[in-house]
């Protein structure tokens, strides 16, 4: 299985740039996550996974793969929305999947070209699809496209991890953006460690002073 691994250069850079991030890297060592380079299949999986448990998502995705054999724009376009829904998802999600397949098949979304887009252009192109918002586009950039500098404000676990790591009791957007600039150009690597720090055992205890 392919895994997201941004390498020692990113880790060394972040550790030198930020003392608290250096502590996180020392605590957790090298962190990697599974990568799904097939962007369309990843789009479909993200739609399926929205707002359901991991176990339920696995079941629905397995049923969809069994039904379609391969998760491609062509196979999804050939299936009816009712067939897709029968795998255990809502009709709304089934229509989102159909819409994504139609966009690719019609050329409205050019997956072959999207690799050459800037991050903002990728977000704009993907978030035009029904059911795909900015957060989903950012996760696709990280885990399908391997973009190195993604730090998602819309990810609650990222924000919680940042608050835990720096001992903040609140995190206004301005402060978040300051950390984003500090981590750049390795925001994606920083994200892995912030997710690790989002666990409940790292949460603030009462009356802990915030650090800069």
NUTORKE-146042 format. One record per residue: residue number from 1; residue in one letter; x, y, z of N, C-alpha, C, O in turn. Coordinates in steps of 0.1 Angstrom, whole numbers, plus 2048, in hexadecimal, padded with zeros to 3 digits. Layout:
N
REC / n / res / n_x / n_y / n_z / ca_x / ca_y / ca_z / c_x / c_y / c_z / o_x / o_y / o_z
REC / NUM / A / X / Y / Z / X / Y / Z / X / Y / Z / X / Y / Z
...
//
This chain:
212
REC / n / res / n_x / n_y / n_z / ca_x / ca_y / ca_z / c_x / c_y / c_z / o_x / o_y / o_z
REC / 1 / X / 808 / 7F4 / 800 / 800 / 800 / 800 / 809 / 80D / 800 / 812 / 80E / 808
REC / 2 / X / 806 / 816 / 7F7 / 80D / 822 / 7F7 / 80A / 82A / 804 / 7FE / 82A / 809
REC / 3 / X / 814 / 832 / 809 / 811 / 839 / 815 / 817 / 847 / 813 / 821 / 849 / 80C
REC / 4 / X / 810 / 851 / 819 / 815 / 85F / 819 / 822 / 860 / 822 / 821 / 85D / 82E
REC / 5 / X / 82D / 863 / 81C / 839 / 865 / 823 / 841 / 871 / 81D / 846 / 870 / 812
REC / 6 / X / 841 / 87C / 825 / 847 / 888 / 820 / 856 / 889 / 823 / 85D / 893 / 81F
REC / 7 / X / 85C / 87F / 829 / 86A / 87E / 82A / 871 / 885 / 835 / 86B / 88E / 83C
REC / 8 / X / 87E / 882 / 837 / 886 / 888 / 842 / 888 / 897 / 840 / 88A / 89E / 84A
REC / 9 / X / 888 / 89C / 834 / 88B / 8AA / 832 / 880 / 8B2 / 838 / 883 / 8BC / 83F
REC / 10 / X / 873 / 8AE / 836 / 868 / 8B6 / 83C / 869 / 8B5 / 84C / 867 / 8BF / 852
REC / 11 / X / 86C / 8A9 / 851 / 86D / 8A8 / 860 / 878 / 8B0 / 866 / 876 / 8B7 / 870
REC / 12 / X / 883 / 8B0 / 85F / 88E / 8B8 / 864 / 88B / 8C7 / 863 / 88E / 8CF / 86D
REC / 13 / X / 885 / 8CB / 859 / 881 / 8DA / 857 / 877 / 8DE / 862 / 879 / 8E9 / 868
REC / 14 / X / 86D / 8D6 / 864 / 863 / 8DA / 86E / 869 / 8DA / 87C / 866 / 8E3 / 884
REC / 15 / X / 871 / 8D0 / 87F / 877 / 8CF / 88C / 880 / 8DC / 88F / 880 / 8E1 / 89A
REC / 16 / X / 887 / 8E1 / 885 / 88F / 8ED / 887 / 887 / 8F9 / 887 / 88B / 903 / 88E
REC / 17 / X / 87C / 8F9 / 881 / 873 / 905 / 880 / 86B / 907 / 88C / 867 / 912 / 890
REC / 18 / X / 867 / 8FC / 893 / 85D / 8FD / 89E / 860 / 8F3 / 8A9 / 861 / 8E7 / 8A7
REC / 19 / X / 863 / 8F8 / 8B5 / 867 / 8F0 / 8C0 / 85D / 8E6 / 8C4 / 860 / 8DA / 8C6
REC / 20 / X / 850 / 8EA / 8C4 / 845 / 8E1 / 8C8 / 843 / 8D6 / 8BE / 841 / 8CA / 8C1
REC / 21 / X / 844 / 8DA / 8B1 / 843 / 8D0 / 8A7 / 84F / 8C6 / 8A7 / 84D / 8BA / 8A5
REC / 22 / X / 85B / 8CB / 8AB / 866 / 8C2 / 8AD / 863 / 8B7 / 8B8 / 867 / 8AC / 8B7
REC / 23 / X / 85D / 8BC / 8C3 / 859 / 8B3 / 8CD / 84F / 8A8 / 8C9 / 850 / 89D / 8CC
REC / 24 / X / 845 / 8AD / 8C0 / 83B / 8A3 / 8BB / 842 / 899 / 8B2 / 83F / 88D / 8B3
REC / 25 / X / 84B / 89D / 8AA / 853 / 894 / 8A1 / 85B / 88A / 8A9 / 85B / 87E / 8A5
REC / 26 / X / 861 / 88F / 8B4 / 869 / 886 / 8BC / 85F / 87C / 8C3 / 863 / 870 / 8C5
REC / 27 / X / 854 / 880 / 8C7 / 84A / 878 / 8CE / 845 / 86D / 8C5 / 844 / 861 / 8C9
REC / 28 / X / 841 / 870 / 8B9 / 839 / 867 / 8B0 / 842 / 860 / 8A6 / 83E / 857 / 8A0
REC / 29 / X / 84E / 866 / 8A4 / 857 / 860 / 899 / 851 / 863 / 88C / 84A / 86C / 88A
REC / 30 / X / 854 / 85A / 882 / 84F / 85C / 874 / 841 / 858 / 874 / 83E / 84C / 877
REC / 31 / X / 838 / 860 / 86F / 82A / 85D / 86D / 827 / 85D / 85E / 82B / 865 / 857
REC / 32 / X / 820 / 852 / 85A / 81B / 852 / 84C / 80D / 84D / 84C / 808 / 846 / 855
REC / 33 / X / 806 / 850 / 841 / 7F8 / 84B / 840 / 7F6 / 845 / 832 / 7FD / 849 / 829
REC / 34 / X / 7EC / 83C / 830 / 7EA / 837 / 823 / 7E7 / 841 / 819 / 7E0 / 84B / 81C
REC / 35 / X / 7EB / 83F / 80D / 7E9 / 848 / 802 / 7E1 / 841 / 7F7 / 7E2 / 836 / 7F4
REC / 36 / X / 7D7 / 849 / 7F1 / 7CE / 843 / 7E7 / 7D0 / 84C / 7DA / 7C9 / 856 / 7D8
REC / 37 / X / 7DA / 848 / 7D2 / 7DD / 850 / 7C6 / 7D3 / 851 / 7BB / 7D3 / 85B / 7B3
REC / 38 / X / 7C9 / 848 / 7BB / 7BE / 849 / 7B1 / 7B5 / 854 / 7B6 / 7AD / 852 / 7BF
REC / 39 / X / 7B5 / 85F / 7AF / 7AE / 86B / 7B4 / 79F / 869 / 7B3 / 798 / 86D / 7BC
REC / 40 / X / 79A / 863 / 7A9 / 78B / 861 / 7A8 / 787 / 857 / 7B2 / 77C / 859 / 7B9
REC / 41 / X / 78E / 84C / 7B4 / 78A / 842 / 7BE / 78A / 849 / 7CC / 782 / 846 / 7D5
REC / 42 / X / 794 / 852 / 7CE / 795 / 859 / 7DB / 789 / 862 / 7DD / 784 / 864 / 7E8
REC / 43 / X / 785 / 869 / 7D2 / 779 / 872 / 7D2 / 76D / 86A / 7D7 / 766 / 86E / 7E0
REC / 44 / X / 76B / 85E / 7D1 / 75F / 856 / 7D4 / 760 / 852 / 7E3 / 756 / 852 / 7EA
REC / 45 / X / 76C / 84D / 7E7 / 76D / 849 / 7F5 / 76A / 854 / 7FE / 764 / 852 / 809
REC / 46 / X / 76F / 860 / 7FB / 76C / 86B / 804 / 75D / 86E / 805 / 758 / 872 / 810
REC / 47 / X / 756 / 86D / 7FA / 748 / 870 / 7FA / 741 / 865 / 803 / 739 / 868 / 80B
REC / 48 / X / 745 / 858 / 801 / 73F / 84E / 809 / 741 / 84F / 818 / 738 / 84D / 820
REC / 49 / X / 74D / 853 / 81B / 752 / 854 / 829 / 74C / 85F / 831 / 74C / 85F / 83E
REC / 50 / X / 746 / 869 / 82B / 741 / 875 / 832 / 736 / 871 / 83C / 72C / 86B / 839
REC / 51 / X / 739 / 875 / 848 / 72F / 875 / 853 / 72A / 867 / 857 / 71F / 866 / 85B
REC / 52 / X / 732 / 85D / 854 / 72F / 84F / 859 / 73B / 849 / 860 / 746 / 84E / 85E
REC / 53 / X / 739 / 83F / 868 / 744 / 839 / 86F / 74E / 832 / 866 / 74A / 82F / 85A
REC / 54 / X / 75A / 830 / 86B / 764 / 829 / 863 / 75F / 81B / 85E / 761 / 817 / 853
REC / 55 / X / 759 / 814 / 868 / 754 / 806 / 865 / 749 / 807 / 85A / 749 / 7FE / 851
REC / 56 / X / 740 / 810 / 85B / 735 / 811 / 851 / 73B / 815 / 844 / 737 / 80F / 839
REC / 57 / X / 744 / 81E / 844 / 74A / 822 / 837 / 751 / 817 / 830 / 750 / 815 / 824
REC / 58 / X / 758 / 80E / 838 / 75F / 803 / 832 / 755 / 7F9 / 82B / 758 / 7F4 / 820
REC / 59 / X / 74A / 7F7 / 832 / 740 / 7EE / 82C / 73A / 7F4 / 81F / 739 / 7EC / 816
REC / 60 / X / 737 / 801 / 81F / 731 / 807 / 813 / 73B / 807 / 808 / 738 / 804 / 7FC
REC / 61 / X / 748 / 80A / 80B / 752 / 80A / 800 / 754 / 7FC / 7FA / 756 / 7FB / 7EE
REC / 62 / X / 754 / 7F2 / 803 / 756 / 7E5 / 7FE / 74A / 7E0 / 7F5 / 74D / 7DA / 7EB
REC / 63 / X / 73E / 7E4 / 7F9 / 733 / 7E1 / 7F1 / 733 / 7E8 / 7E3 / 730 / 7E2 / 7D9
REC / 64 / X / 738 / 7F4 / 7E3 / 738 / 7FC / 7D7 / 743 / 7F6 / 7CD / 741 / 7F5 / 7C1
REC / 65 / X / 74E / 7F2 / 7D3 / 759 / 7EC / 7CB / 754 / 7DE / 7C5 / 757 / 7DB / 7BA
REC / 66 / X / 74D / 7D7 / 7CD / 747 / 7CA / 7C8 / 73D / 7CC / 7BD / 73D / 7C4 / 7B4
REC / 67 / X / 735 / 7D7 / 7BE / 72B / 7DA / 7B4 / 732 / 7DE / 7A7 / 72E / 7DA / 79C
REC / 68 / X / 73B / 7E7 / 7A8 / 741 / 7EE / 79C / 74D / 7E7 / 797 / 751 / 7E9 / 78C
REC / 69 / X / 753 / 7DE / 79F / 760 / 7D7 / 79C / 76C / 7E1 / 79D / 775 / 7DE / 7A4
REC / 70 / X / 76B / 7EC / 796 / 775 / 7F6 / 797 / 76E / 804 / 799 / 764 / 807 / 792
REC / 71 / X / 774 / 80C / 7A1 / 76E / 81A / 7A4 / 775 / 823 / 79A / 77F / 829 / 79C
REC / 72 / X / 76E / 825 / 78E / 773 / 82E / 784 / 767 / 837 / 780 / 75C / 834 / 783
REC / 73 / X / 76A / 842 / 779 / 760 / 84B / 774 / 756 / 843 / 76B / 74A / 845 / 76C
REC / 74 / X / 75B / 83B / 763 / 753 / 833 / 759 / 749 / 82A / 761 / 73D / 829 / 75D
REC / 75 / X / 74E / 822 / 76A / 746 / 819 / 771 / 73B / 820 / 77A / 730 / 81B / 77B
REC / 76 / X / 73F / 82B / 780 / 735 / 832 / 788 / 72B / 839 / 780 / 71F / 83A / 784
REC / 77 / X / 72F / 83D / 774 / 725 / 843 / 76B / 71B / 839 / 766 / 70F / 83C / 763
REC / 78 / X / 71F / 82D / 764 / 717 / 822 / 75F / 70C / 81E / 769 / 701 / 81A / 765
REC / 79 / X / 710 / 81E / 776 / 707 / 81A / 780 / 6FC / 825 / 782 / 6FF / 831 / 780
REC / 80 / X / 6F0 / 820 / 786 / 6E6 / 82A / 78A / 6E8 / 82F / 798 / 6EF / 829 / 7A0
REC / 81 / X / 6E2 / 83A / 79B / 6E3 / 840 / 7A9 / 6DD / 836 / 7B2 / 6E2 / 834 / 7BE
REC / 82 / X / 6D3 / 82F / 7AE / 6CC / 825 / 7B7 / 6D5 / 819 / 7BA / 6D6 / 814 / 7C5
REC / 83 / X / 6DD / 815 / 7B0 / 6E6 / 80A / 7B2 / 6F1 / 80E / 7BC / 6F5 / 806 / 7C5
REC / 84 / X / 6F6 / 81A / 7BA / 701 / 81F / 7C3 / 6FB / 821 / 7D1 / 702 / 81D / 7DB
REC / 85 / X / 6EF / 826 / 7D2 / 6E9 / 827 / 7DF / 6E7 / 81A / 7E6 / 6E8 / 819 / 7F3
REC / 86 / X / 6E4 / 810 / 7DF / 6E2 / 802 / 7E5 / 6EE / 7FD / 7EC / 6EC / 7F3 / 7F3
REC / 87 / X / 6F9 / 803 / 7EA / 705 / 7FE / 7F2 / 705 / 803 / 800 / 70D / 7FF / 808
REC / 88 / X / 6FB / 80B / 804 / 6F9 / 80F / 812 / 6FC / 81E / 815 / 6FE / 822 / 820
REC / 89 / X / 6FB / 826 / 80A / 6FD / 834 / 80C / 6F0 / 83C / 809 / 6E6 / 836 / 804
REC / 90 / X / 6F0 / 849 / 80C / 6E4 / 851 / 809 / 6E3 / 854 / 7FA / 6ED / 853 / 7F3
REC / 91 / X / 6D7 / 857 / 7F5 / 6D6 / 85B / 7E7 / 6DE / 867 / 7E4 / 6E3 / 869 / 7D9
REC / 92 / X / 6DF / 870 / 7EE / 6E7 / 87D / 7EB / 6F6 / 879 / 7E8 / 6FB / 87E / 7DF
REC / 93 / X / 6FB / 870 / 7F0 / 709 / 86C / 7ED / 70A / 865 / 7E0 / 714 / 867 / 7D8
REC / 94 / X / 700 / 85C / 7DD / 700 / 855 / 7D0 / 700 / 85F / 7C4 / 707 / 85D / 7BA
REC / 95 / X / 6F9 / 86A / 7C6 / 6F8 / 874 / 7BB / 705 / 87C / 7BB / 70A / 880 / 7B0
REC / 96 / X / 70C / 87E / 7C6 / 719 / 885 / 7C6 / 723 / 87D / 7BE / 72B / 882 / 7B6
REC / 97 / X / 723 / 86F / 7C0 / 72C / 867 / 7B9 / 729 / 867 / 7AA / 732 / 867 / 7A2
REC / 98 / X / 71C / 866 / 7A7 / 718 / 867 / 799 / 71D / 875 / 793 / 721 / 875 / 787
REC / 99 / X / 71B / 87F / 79A / 71F / 88C / 795 / 72E / 88D / 793 / 732 / 893 / 789
REC / 100 / X / 736 / 887 / 79C / 745 / 887 / 79A / 748 / 87F / 78E / 751 / 884 / 786
REC / 101 / X / 742 / 874 / 78C / 745 / 86C / 780 / 742 / 873 / 773 / 749 / 873 / 769
REC / 102 / X / 736 / 87A / 773 / 732 / 881 / 767 / 73B / 88D / 764 / 73F / 88F / 759
REC / 103 / X / 740 / 894 / 76F / 749 / 89F / 76D / 756 / 89A / 767 / 75C / 8A1 / 75E
REC / 104 / X / 75B / 88E / 76B / 768 / 889 / 765 / 765 / 884 / 757 / 76D / 887 / 74E
REC / 105 / X / 75B / 87D / 754 / 758 / 878 / 747 / 755 / 882 / 73D / 759 / 881 / 731
REC / 106 / X / 74F / 88D / 741 / 74C / 898 / 738 / 758 / 8A2 / 736 / 758 / 8AA / 72C
REC / 107 / X / 762 / 8A0 / 73E / 76E / 8A9 / 73D / 76D / 8B6 / 745 / 776 / 8BE / 745
REC / 108 / X / 762 / 8B7 / 74C / 760 / 8C3 / 755 / 76B / 8C3 / 760 / 770 / 8CD / 764
REC / 109 / X / 76E / 8B7 / 765 / 779 / 8B5 / 76E / 784 / 8AD / 768 / 782 / 8A1 / 765
REC / 110 / X / 790 / 8B2 / 765 / 79A / 8AC / 75E / 7A4 / 8A6 / 768 / 7AD / 8AE / 76D
REC / 111 / X / 7A3 / 89A / 76C / 7AC / 894 / 776 / 7BA / 892 / 771 / 7C3 / 892 / 779
REC / 112 / X / 7BC / 891 / 764 / 7C9 / 890 / 75F / 7D1 / 89D / 760 / 7DD / 89D / 761
REC / 113 / X / 7CA / 8A8 / 760 / 7D0 / 8B5 / 760 / 7D1 / 8BB / 76E / 7DA / 8C4 / 771
REC / 114 / X / 7CA / 8B6 / 777 / 7C9 / 8BC / 785 / 7D6 / 8BB / 78C / 7D8 / 8C3 / 795
REC / 115 / X / 7DE / 8B2 / 789 / 7EB / 8B0 / 790 / 7F4 / 8BD / 78D / 7FD / 8BF / 795
REC / 116 / X / 7F1 / 8C4 / 783 / 7F9 / 8D0 / 780 / 7F4 / 8DD / 786 / 7F9 / 8E7 / 784
REC / 117 / X / 7E8 / 8DC / 78D / 7E2 / 8E7 / 793 / 7E9 / 8EB / 79F / 7EF / 8E3 / 7A6
REC / 118 / X / 7E8 / 8F8 / 7A3 / 7EC / 8FC / 7B0 / 7E2 / 8F7 / 7BA / 7D8 / 8F2 / 7B7
REC / 119 / X / 7E6 / 8F7 / 7C7 / 7DD / 8F2 / 7D2 / 7D0 / 8F9 / 7D1 / 7C5 / 8F3 / 7D2
REC / 120 / X / 7D0 / 906 / 7D0 / 7C3 / 90E / 7CF / 7BB / 90A / 7C3 / 7AF / 90A / 7C4
REC / 121 / X / 7C2 / 908 / 7B8 / 7BA / 904 / 7AC / 7B4 / 8F6 / 7AE / 7A9 / 8F3 / 7A9
REC / 122 / X / 7BB / 8ED / 7B4 / 7B6 / 8E0 / 7B7 / 7AA / 8E1 / 7C0 / 79F / 8DA / 7BD
REC / 123 / X / 7AA / 8E9 / 7CA / 79F / 8EB / 7D3 / 793 / 8F0 / 7CC / 788 / 8EC / 7CD
REC / 124 / X / 796 / 8FA / 7C3 / 78B / 900 / 7BC / 784 / 8F6 / 7B2 / 778 / 8F6 / 7B1
REC / 125 / X / 78D / 8EE / 7AB / 787 / 8E4 / 7A2 / 77F / 8DA / 7A9 / 774 / 8D6 / 7A4
REC / 126 / X / 785 / 8D4 / 7B4 / 77E / 8C9 / 7BA / 771 / 8CD / 7C2 / 767 / 8C6 / 7C2
REC / 127 / X / 772 / 8D9 / 7C8 / 767 / 8DD / 7D1 / 75B / 8E3 / 7C8 / 751 / 8E6 / 7CE
REC / 128 / X / 75D / 8E3 / 7BB / 751 / 8E6 / 7B3 / 748 / 8DA / 7B2 / 73C / 8DC / 7AE
REC / 129 / X / 74D / 8CE / 7B5 / 745 / 8C2 / 7B4 / 73C / 8C2 / 7C0 / 740 / 8C4 / 7CB
REC / 130 / X / 72F / 8BF / 7BE / 726 / 8BD / 7C9 / 72B / 8B2 / 7D3 / 72F / 8A7 / 7CE
REC / 131 / X / 72B / 8B5 / 7E0 / 730 / 8AB / 7E9 / 73E / 8AC / 7EC / 743 / 8A4 / 7F5
REC / 132 / X / 746 / 8B4 / 7E6 / 754 / 8B6 / 7E8 / 757 / 8C4 / 7EC / 755 / 8CD / 7E5
REC / 133 / X / 75A / 8C6 / 7F9 / 75E / 8D3 / 7FE / 76D / 8D5 / 7FF / 775 / 8CD / 7FB
REC / 134 / X / 770 / 8E0 / 805 / 77E / 8E4 / 806 / 786 / 8DA / 80E / 791 / 8D5 / 80A
REC / 135 / X / 780 / 8D5 / 81A / 788 / 8CB / 822 / 78A / 8BE / 81A / 795 / 8B9 / 81B
REC / 136 / X / 780 / 8B9 / 813 / 782 / 8AD / 80B / 78D / 8AF / 801 / 795 / 8A6 / 7FF
REC / 137 / X / 78D / 8BB / 7FA / 797 / 8BE / 7F0 / 7A5 / 8BE / 7F6 / 7AE / 8B9 / 7F0
REC / 138 / X / 7A6 / 8C3 / 802 / 7B3 / 8C4 / 809 / 7B8 / 8B5 / 80D / 7C3 / 8B2 / 80B
REC / 139 / X / 7AE / 8AD / 811 / 7B2 / 89F / 814 / 7B7 / 898 / 808 / 7C0 / 88F / 808
REC / 140 / X / 7B0 / 89A / 7FD / 7B4 / 894 / 7F0 / 7C1 / 899 / 7EC / 7C9 / 891 / 7E6
REC / 141 / X / 7C4 / 8A6 / 7EE / 7D2 / 8AB / 7EA / 7DC / 8A4 / 7F2 / 7E7 / 8A1 / 7ED
REC / 142 / X / 7DA / 8A1 / 7FF / 7E3 / 89B / 808 / 7E5 / 88C / 805 / 7F0 / 887 / 803
REC / 143 / X / 7DA / 885 / 804 / 7DB / 876 / 804 / 7D9 / 870 / 7F6 / 7D9 / 864 / 7F5
REC / 144 / X / 7D6 / 878 / 7EC / 7D6 / 872 / 7DE / 7E0 / 879 / 7D6 / 7E6 / 873 / 7CD
REC / 145 / X / 7E3 / 886 / 7D8 / 7EC / 88D / 7CF / 7F9 / 890 / 7D6 / 803 / 894 / 7CF
REC / 146 / X / 7FB / 88D / 7E3 / 807 / 88E / 7E9 / 80C / 89D / 7EA / 818 / 89F / 7EA
REC / 147 / X / 803 / 8A6 / 7EB / 807 / 8B4 / 7EC / 80D / 8B7 / 7FA / 808 / 8B2 / 804
REC / 148 / X / 819 / 8BE / 7FA / 821 / 8BE / 807 / 81D / 8C9 / 810 / 821 / 8C9 / 81C
REC / 149 / X / 814 / 8D3 / 80C / 812 / 8DE / 815 / 803 / 8E1 / 817 / 7FE / 8EC / 815
REC / 150 / X / 7FC / 8D7 / 81D / 7EE / 8D8 / 820 / 7EC / 8D8 / 82F / 7F0 / 8CE / 835
REC / 151 / X / 7E5 / 8E2 / 834 / 7E2 / 8E3 / 842 / 7D3 / 8E8 / 842 / 7D1 / 8F4 / 83F
REC / 152 / X / 7CA / 8E0 / 846 / 7BC / 8E3 / 845 / 7B6 / 8EA / 851 / 7B5 / 8E3 / 85B
REC / 153 / X / 7B2 / 8F6 / 84F / 7AA / 8FD / 85A / 79D / 8F6 / 85C / 798 / 8F6 / 868
REC / 154 / X / 797 / 8F0 / 852 / 78A / 8E9 / 853 / 78B / 8DC / 85B / 780 / 8D6 / 85D
REC / 155 / X / 796 / 8D7 / 85E / 798 / 8CA / 865 / 798 / 8CD / 874 / 7A2 / 8D2 / 879
REC / 156 / X / 78E / 8C8 / 87B / 78D / 8CB / 889 / 798 / 8C4 / 891 / 79D / 8C9 / 89B
REC / 157 / X / 79C / 8B8 / 88C / 7A7 / 8B1 / 893 / 7B4 / 8B8 / 892 / 7BC / 8B9 / 89B
REC / 158 / X / 7B7 / 8BE / 886 / 7C3 / 8C6 / 884 / 7C3 / 8D2 / 88E / 7CD / 8D5 / 895
REC / 159 / X / 7B8 / 8D9 / 88F / 7B7 / 8E4 / 898 / 7B9 / 8E0 / 8A7 / 7BF / 8E6 / 8AF
REC / 160 / X / 7B2 / 8D5 / 8AA / 7B3 / 8D0 / 8B8 / 7C2 / 8CC / 8BB / 7C7 / 8CE / 8C6
REC / 161 / X / 7C8 / 8C5 / 8B2 / 7D6 / 8C1 / 8B3 / 7DF / 8CD / 8B5 / 7E9 / 8CD / 8BD
REC / 162 / X / 7DD / 8D8 / 8AD / 7E5 / 8E4 / 8AF / 7E3 / 8EA / 8BC / 7ED / 8EF / 8C2
REC / 163 / X / 7D7 / 8EB / 8C1 / 7D4 / 8F0 / 8CE / 7DB / 8E8 / 8D9 / 7E1 / 8ED / 8E3
REC / 164 / X / 7DA / 8DB / 8D8 / 7E1 / 8D2 / 8E2 / 7F0 / 8D4 / 8E1 / 7F7 / 8D4 / 8EC
REC / 165 / X / 7F6 / 8D4 / 8D5 / 804 / 8D5 / 8D4 / 80A / 8E2 / 8DA / 814 / 8E2 / 8E1
REC / 166 / X / 803 / 8ED / 8D7 / 808 / 8FA / 8DC / 801 / 8FF / 8E9 / 804 / 90A / 8ED
REC / 167 / X / 7F9 / 8F6 / 8EF / 7F2 / 8FA / 8FB / 7EA / 906 / 8FA / 7EA / 90F / 903
REC / 168 / X / 7E2 / 907 / 8EF / 7D9 / 912 / 8EE / 7CB / 90E / 8F2 / 7C7 / 903 / 8F0
REC / 169 / X / 7C4 / 917 / 8F8 / 7B6 / 915 / 8FC / 7AC / 919 / 8F1 / 7A1 / 916 / 8F2
REC / 170 / X / 7B1 / 921 / 8E8 / 7A9 / 925 / 8DC / 7B2 / 927 / 8D0 / 7BF / 928 / 8D2
REC / 171 / X / 7AD / 926 / 8C4 / 7B5 / 927 / 8B8 / 7AE / 92F / 8AE / 7A7 / 92A / 8A5
REC / 172 / X / 7AF / 93C / 8AE / 7AA / 945 / 8A4 / 7B0 / 942 / 897 / 7BC / 93D / 896
REC / 173 / X / 7AA / 945 / 88C / 7AF / 942 / 87E / 7BD / 949 / 87C / 7C5 / 943 / 876
REC / 174 / X / 7BE / 955 / 881 / 7CB / 95C / 880 / 7D7 / 954 / 885 / 7E1 / 954 / 87F
REC / 175 / X / 7D5 / 94F / 891 / 7DF / 947 / 897 / 7E2 / 93A / 88F / 7ED / 936 / 88D
REC / 176 / X / 7D7 / 934 / 88B / 7D9 / 928 / 882 / 7E1 / 92B / 876 / 7EA / 924 / 872
REC / 177 / X / 7DE / 936 / 86F / 7E5 / 93A / 863 / 7F4 / 93D / 866 / 7FD / 93B / 85E
REC / 178 / X / 7F7 / 942 / 872 / 805 / 944 / 876 / 80C / 937 / 877 / 818 / 936 / 872
REC / 179 / X / 806 / 92D / 87C / 80D / 920 / 87C / 80E / 91A / 86E / 818 / 914 / 86A
REC / 180 / X / 803 / 91C / 866 / 804 / 917 / 858 / 810 / 91D / 851 / 818 / 916 / 84A
REC / 181 / X / 813 / 92A / 853 / 81E / 930 / 84C / 82B / 92B / 852 / 835 / 929 / 84B
REC / 182 / X / 82B / 928 / 85F / 837 / 922 / 865 / 83B / 914 / 860 / 846 / 911 / 85D
REC / 183 / X / 830 / 90C / 85D / 833 / 8FF / 858 / 836 / 8FE / 849 / 83C / 8F5 / 845
REC / 184 / X / 831 / 908 / 842 / 833 / 907 / 833 / 842 / 907 / 830 / 84A / 90F / 835
REC / 185 / X / 846 / 8FF / 826 / 83E / 8F7 / 81C / 83B / 8E9 / 820 / 839 / 8E0 / 817
REC / 186 / X / 83A / 8E6 / 82D / 838 / 8D8 / 831 / 82C / 8D6 / 83A / 82C / 8CF / 844
REC / 187 / X / 821 / 8DD / 836 / 815 / 8DD / 83E / 80F / 8CF / 83F / 809 / 8CC / 849
REC / 188 / X / 810 / 8C7 / 834 / 80A / 8BA / 834 / 811 / 8B1 / 83F / 80B / 8A9 / 846
REC / 189 / X / 81E / 8B2 / 840 / 826 / 8AA / 84A / 821 / 8AF / 858 / 81F / 8A7 / 861
REC / 190 / X / 821 / 8BC / 85A / 81C / 8C1 / 867 / 80E / 8BC / 86A / 80B / 8B9 / 876
REC / 191 / X / 806 / 8BB / 860 / 7F8 / 8B6 / 862 / 7F8 / 8A8 / 869 / 7F0 / 8A6 / 872
REC / 192 / X / 801 / 89F / 864 / 802 / 892 / 86A / 804 / 892 / 879 / 7FE / 88A / 880
REC / 193 / X / 80D / 89B / 87D / 810 / 89C / 88C / 805 / 8A3 / 894 / 803 / 8A0 / 89F
REC / 194 / X / 7FE / 8AD / 88D / 7F3 / 8B3 / 894 / 7E8 / 8A9 / 896 / 7E1 / 8AA / 8A0
REC / 195 / X / 7E5 / 8A1 / 88C / 7DB / 897 / 88E / 7DF / 88D / 899 / 7D6 / 88A / 8A1
REC / 196 / X / 7EC / 88A / 89A / 7F0 / 881 / 8A5 / 7ED / 888 / 8B3 / 7EA / 882 / 8BD
REC / 197 / X / 7EF / 895 / 8B3 / 7EE / 89D / 8C0 / 7DF / 8A0 / 8C3 / 7DC / 8A6 / 8CD
REC / 198 / X / 7D6 / 89C / 8BA / 7C8 / 89F / 8BC / 7C1 / 896 / 8C6 / 7B6 / 897 / 8CA
REC / 199 / X / 7C8 / 88B / 8C9 / 7C3 / 881 / 8D2 / 7BF / 886 / 8E0 / 7C6 / 890 / 8E4
REC / 200 / X / 7B5 / 881 / 8E6 / 7B1 / 887 / 8F3 / 7BB / 888 / 8FE / 7BB / 891 / 906
REC / 201 / X / 7C5 / 87E / 8FE / 7CF / 87F / 908 / 7D8 / 88B / 908 / 7DF / 88E / 911
REC / 202 / X / 7D8 / 892 / 8FC / 7E0 / 89E / 8FB / 7D8 / 8AB / 8FE / 7DD / 8B6 / 8FC
REC / 203 / X / 7CB / 8A9 / 901 / 7C3 / 8B5 / 903 / 7C8 / 8BD / 90F / 7CE / 8B8 / 918
REC / 204 / X / 7C4 / 8CA / 90F / 7C8 / 8D3 / 919 / 7C2 / 8D0 / 927 / 7B6 / 8CC / 928
REC / 205 / X / 7CA / 8D1 / 931 / 7C4 / 8D1 / 93F / 7C1 / 8DF / 942 / 7C6 / 8E9 / 93C
REC / 206 / X / 7B8 / 8E2 / 94C / 7B4 / 8EF / 950 / 7C1 / 8F8 / 954 / 7CA / 8F2 / 95A
REC / 207 / X / 7C0 / 904 / 951 / 7CA / 90E / 955 / 7D8 / 90A / 950 / 7E2 / 909 / 958
REC / 208 / X / 7D9 / 908 / 943 / 7E6 / 907 / 93D / 7E9 / 913 / 934 / 7E1 / 916 / 92C
REC / 209 / X / 7F4 / 919 / 936 / 7F7 / 925 / 92F / 7FA / 923 / 921 / 802 / 919 / 91D
REC / 210 / X / 7F5 / 92B / 918 / 7F8 / 92A / 90A / 806 / 92F / 907 / 80B / 938 / 90D
REC / 211 / X / 80D / 928 / 8FE / 81A / 92C / 8F9 / 819 / 931 / 8EB / 810 / 92E / 8E4
REC / 212 / X / 823 / 939 / 8E8 / 823 / 93F / 8DA / 82A / 936 / 8D1 / 82B / 93A / 8C5
//
